[in-house]
C-alpha cells in the first residue's frame, strides 16, 4: 500500500502540472485520468475508479473519431468497473459500445473481439441469462476454432464454458459432449493433477449424476 501511496502522490503532482499546462480536452489528460482510475481500481475503490474513467472517456469522445479503438478500450474499462460493482445492465451497455467499435475496426476473427464476446457472455451468465450467454460464447468459440490449433487450451476452456451453459439449461447430452471434448484436449497438454483437469472432471461427474 505504501508503494501505491507514493505512486499516487507522484501522479497527482504530474496531473496537476498537466491540468495547468494543457487544454482541458487534451489527450494527455485523458491518459492521466485513466491512470488515476487504475490506481483506484487496484485499491478496490470502484466508484472513484469509475469517476476518473468517465472523465477520461469524455475527453476521448470529444477528441477521437467515434470508431477509434482507444474509445473501445475506455468503454471496456467502464464496463469492467460496473461489472465489479454488480451493475450488470450498465456493464452490458458499455461492453456493447466497445464491441460495436471493435466489430467495425477489426477483422472478424481478431482476438480483441473474442475478449469482448467472453466479457459479455460472462455478464449474461452472472445474470442467469444462459441463452444470451450461449450466443456470445458461441461467437467466441467460432473465433477460437478458426484462429487456434485444435489442441489449444483456450479452445478447451471455450468448450468447457459452453458445456457448462448447456448443463445449466438442462441439455445434458450436449453438455457432456463438450466437457469431454475439453477434457480430451486438457489431458493431452496438461499434467494429470492439473486443477483445470480436476475441474472439468468435476463438471462431467455432475452432469452424469443428473
Secondary structure, 3 states (H helix, E strand, C coil): CHHHHHHHHHHHHHHHHHHHHCCCCCHHHHHHHHHHHHHHHHCCCHHHHHHHHHHHHHHHHHHCCCCCHHHHHHHHHHHHHHHHCCCHHHHHHHHHHHHHHHHHHCCCCCHHHHHHHHHHHHHHHHCCCHHHHHHHHHHHHHHHHHHCCCCCHHHHHHHHHHHHHHHHCCCHHHHHHHHHHHHHHHHHHCCCCCHHHHHHHHHHHHHHHC
